[in-house]
């Protein structure tokens, strides 16, 4: 997937997350037992939107994230690259800031 520098992708696309999950996966993420999740689904009281496809309950990932209070924000290519540099310890822009904080604290 080739993108221009000014383009962005969603958080879920960056990490290649599935677009939907089954009820057990959603229940685990929400801290519910499978039995409680299925009972709430049947009663229409599940904490996020879901739909039934045949005999299976399906939760869209964006609805699950919303239920967990997680935004599916847009991420820019430059932010991804900067995050990768930071995670690898090669973030040269951050190094002076860390050194100056140490000096201020007397380290």
ChimeraX commands (.cxc) that place a marker at each C-alpha (Angstrom):
marker #1 position 0.00,0.00,0.00 radius 0.5
marker #1 position 1.73,3.17,-1.19 radius 0.5
marker #1 position 0.62,6.41,0.43 radius 0.5
marker #1 position 1.65,10.01,0.06 radius 0.5
marker #1 position 3.18,11.70,3.10 radius 0.5
marker #1 position 0.09,13.83,3.76 radius 0.5
marker #1 position -2.29,10.86,3.81 radius 0.5
marker #1 position -3.44,9.18,6.96 radius 0.5
marker #1 position -4.86,5.80,7.88 radius 0.5
marker #1 position -7.01,4.67,10.78 radius 0.5
marker #1 position -5.44,3.15,13.88 radius 0.5
marker #1 position -7.08,-0.18,13.10 radius 0.5
marker #1 position -5.59,-0.19,9.59 radius 0.5
marker #1 position -2.08,0.54,10.89 radius 0.5
marker #1 position -2.14,-2.55,13.06 radius 0.5
marker #1 position -4.14,-4.60,10.53 radius 0.5
marker #1 position -6.85,-5.36,13.08 radius 0.5
marker #1 position -9.95,-7.30,11.98 radius 0.5
marker #1 position -13.02,-5.28,11.05 radius 0.5
marker #1 position -15.24,-7.39,13.28 radius 0.5
marker #1 position -14.95,-9.92,16.10 radius 0.5
marker #1 position -17.13,-12.64,17.56 radius 0.5
marker #1 position -19.07,-12.21,20.80 radius 0.5
marker #1 position -16.57,-14.19,22.91 radius 0.5
marker #1 position -13.69,-11.94,21.83 radius 0.5
marker #1 position -15.74,-8.82,22.53 radius 0.5
marker #1 position -16.80,-10.21,25.92 radius 0.5
marker #1 position -13.19,-10.90,26.88 radius 0.5
marker #1 position -12.16,-7.35,25.92 radius 0.5
marker #1 position -15.04,-5.95,27.99 radius 0.5
marker #1 position -14.26,-8.14,30.98 radius 0.5
marker #1 position -17.46,-10.19,30.70 radius 0.5
marker #1 position -17.83,-13.94,31.00 radius 0.5
marker #1 position -19.14,-15.64,27.86 radius 0.5
marker #1 position -22.36,-16.61,29.68 radius 0.5
marker #1 position -23.01,-13.01,30.76 radius 0.5
marker #1 position -22.20,-11.74,27.26 radius 0.5
marker #1 position -24.63,-14.12,25.58 radius 0.5
marker #1 position -27.35,-13.37,28.15 radius 0.5
marker #1 position -26.92,-9.61,27.65 radius 0.5
marker #1 position -26.89,-10.04,23.87 radius 0.5
marker #1 position -30.18,-11.98,23.97 radius 0.5
marker #1 position -31.72,-9.34,26.25 radius 0.5
marker #1 position -30.47,-6.46,24.07 radius 0.5
marker #1 position -28.24,-5.19,26.89 radius 0.5
marker #1 position -24.77,-5.83,25.48 radius 0.5
marker #1 position -22.45,-2.84,26.20 radius 0.5
marker #1 position -21.85,-2.10,22.50 radius 0.5
marker #1 position -23.70,-2.53,19.22 radius 0.5
marker #1 position -23.80,-6.02,17.80 radius 0.5
marker #1 position -25.69,-7.88,15.14 radius 0.5
marker #1 position -26.60,-11.45,14.52 radius 0.5
marker #1 position -25.35,-13.10,11.33 radius 0.5
marker #1 position -27.22,-16.36,11.09 radius 0.5
marker #1 position -26.79,-17.92,14.52 radius 0.5
marker #1 position -23.62,-15.99,15.39 radius 0.5
marker #1 position -23.31,-12.61,17.14 radius 0.5
marker #1 position -20.79,-10.27,15.51 radius 0.5
marker #1 position -19.40,-7.00,16.87 radius 0.5
marker #1 position -17.77,-4.47,14.55 radius 0.5
marker #1 position -14.34,-3.54,15.89 radius 0.5
marker #1 position -15.14,0.19,15.78 radius 0.5
marker #1 position -18.21,-0.46,17.98 radius 0.5
marker #1 position -16.15,-2.52,20.43 radius 0.5
marker #1 position -13.47,0.18,20.57 radius 0.5
marker #1 position -16.16,2.80,21.16 radius 0.5
marker #1 position -17.60,0.62,23.95 radius 0.5
marker #1 position -14.14,0.48,25.51 radius 0.5
marker #1 position -13.69,4.24,25.17 radius 0.5
marker #1 position -10.96,3.90,22.52 radius 0.5
marker #1 position -11.00,6.27,19.55 radius 0.5
marker #1 position -10.08,4.96,16.12 radius 0.5
marker #1 position -8.05,8.06,15.31 radius 0.5
marker #1 position -6.41,8.92,12.03 radius 0.5
marker #1 position -2.66,8.32,12.06 radius 0.5
marker #1 position -0.29,10.13,9.70 radius 0.5
marker #1 position 2.68,8.38,8.11 radius 0.5
marker #1 position 5.10,10.81,9.77 radius 0.5
marker #1 position 3.68,9.92,13.19 radius 0.5
marker #1 position 4.16,6.21,12.50 radius 0.5
marker #1 position 7.77,6.77,11.48 radius 0.5
marker #1 position 8.47,8.99,14.51 radius 0.5
marker #1 position 6.90,6.38,16.81 radius 0.5
marker #1 position 9.05,3.64,15.31 radius 0.5
marker #1 position 12.20,5.74,15.78 radius 0.5
marker #1 position 11.23,6.49,19.38 radius 0.5
marker #1 position 10.48,2.82,20.14 radius 0.5
marker #1 position 13.81,1.71,18.69 radius 0.5
marker #1 position 15.72,4.29,20.73 radius 0.5
marker #1 position 16.90,6.11,17.60 radius 0.5
marker #1 position 14.81,9.22,18.13 radius 0.5
marker #1 position 17.48,11.92,17.83 radius 0.5
marker #1 position 14.94,14.72,18.29 radius 0.5
marker #1 position 13.98,13.43,21.75 radius 0.5
marker #1 position 17.51,12.86,23.05 radius 0.5
marker #1 position 18.35,16.52,23.84 radius 0.5
marker #1 position 15.05,16.97,25.68 radius 0.5
marker #1 position 15.81,13.99,27.93 radius 0.5
marker #1 position 19.34,15.26,28.65 radius 0.5
marker #1 position 18.12,18.75,29.54 radius 0.5
marker #1 position 15.56,17.31,31.97 radius 0.5
marker #1 position 18.30,15.36,33.73 radius 0.5
marker #1 position 20.41,18.50,34.04 radius 0.5
marker #1 position 17.49,20.43,35.52 radius 0.5
marker #1 position 16.91,17.70,38.09 radius 0.5
marker #1 position 20.57,17.72,39.02 radius 0.5
marker #1 position 21.48,14.31,37.62 radius 0.5
marker link #1:1,2 radius 0.2
marker link #1:2,3 radius 0.2
marker link #1:3,4 radius 0.2
marker link #1:4,5 radius 0.2
marker link #1:5,6 radius 0.2
marker link #1:6,7 radius 0.2
marker link #1:7,8 radius 0.2
marker link #1:8,9 radius 0.2
marker link #1:9,10 radius 0.2
marker link #1:10,11 radius 0.2
marker link #1:11,12 radius 0.2
marker link #1:12,13 radius 0.2
marker link #1:13,14 radius 0.2
marker link #1:14,15 radius 0.2
marker link #1:15,16 radius 0.2
marker link #1:16,17 radius 0.2
marker link #1:17,18 radius 0.2
marker link #1:18,19 radius 0.2
marker link #1:19,20 radius 0.2
marker link #1:20,21 radius 0.2
marker link #1:21,22 radius 0.2
marker link #1:22,23 radius 0.2
marker link #1:23,24 radius 0.2
marker link #1:24,25 radius 0.2
marker link #1:25,26 radius 0.2
marker link #1:26,27 radius 0.2
marker link #1:27,28 radius 0.2
marker link #1:28,29 radius 0.2
marker link #1:29,30 radius 0.2
marker link #1:30,31 radius 0.2
marker link #1:31,32 radius 0.2
marker link #1:32,33 radius 0.2
marker link #1:33,34 radius 0.2
marker link #1:34,35 radius 0.2
marker link #1:35,36 radius 0.2
marker link #1:36,37 radius 0.2
marker link #1:37,38 radius 0.2
marker link #1:38,39 radius 0.2
marker link #1:39,40 radius 0.2
marker link #1:40,41 radius 0.2
marker link #1:41,42 radius 0.2
marker link #1:42,43 radius 0.2
marker link #1:43,44 radius 0.2
marker link #1:44,45 radius 0.2
marker link #1:45,46 radius 0.2
marker link #1:46,47 radius 0.2
marker link #1:47,48 radius 0.2
marker link #1:48,49 radius 0.2
marker link #1:49,50 radius 0.2
marker link #1:50,51 radius 0.2
marker link #1:51,52 radius 0.2
marker link #1:52,53 radius 0.2
marker link #1:53,54 radius 0.2
marker link #1:54,55 radius 0.2
marker link #1:55,56 radius 0.2
marker link #1:56,57 radius 0.2
marker link #1:57,58 radius 0.2
marker link #1:58,59 radius 0.2
marker link #1:59,60 radius 0.2
marker link #1:60,61 radius 0.2
marker link #1:61,62 radius 0.2
marker link #1:62,63 radius 0.2
marker link #1:63,64 radius 0.2
marker link #1:64,65 radius 0.2
marker link #1:65,66 radius 0.2
marker link #1:66,67 radius 0.2
marker link #1:67,68 radius 0.2
marker link #1:68,69 radius 0.2
marker link #1:69,70 radius 0.2
marker link #1:70,71 radius 0.2
marker link #1:71,72 radius 0.2
marker link #1:72,73 radius 0.2
marker link #1:73,74 radius 0.2
marker link #1:74,75 radius 0.2
marker link #1:75,76 radius 0.2
marker link #1:76,77 radius 0.2
marker link #1:77,78 radius 0.2
marker link #1:78,79 radius 0.2
marker link #1:79,80 radius 0.2
marker link #1:80,81 radius 0.2
marker link #1:81,82 radius 0.2
marker link #1:82,83 radius 0.2
marker link #1:83,84 radius 0.2
marker link #1:84,85 radius 0.2
marker link #1:85,86 radius 0.2
marker link #1:86,87 radius 0.2
marker link #1:87,88 radius 0.2
marker link #1:88,89 radius 0.2
marker link #1:89,90 radius 0.2
marker link #1:90,91 radius 0.2
marker link #1:91,92 radius 0.2
marker link #1:92,93 radius 0.2
marker link #1:93,94 radius 0.2
marker link #1:94,95 radius 0.2
marker link #1:95,96 radius 0.2
marker link #1:96,97 radius 0.2
marker link #1:97,98 radius 0.2
marker link #1:98,99 radius 0.2
marker link #1:99,100 radius 0.2
marker link #1:100,101 radius 0.2
marker link #1:101,102 radius 0.2
marker link #1:102,103 radius 0.2
marker link #1:103,104 radius 0.2
marker link #1:104,105 radius 0.2
marker link #1:105,106 radius 0.2
marker link #1:106,107 radius 0.2
view
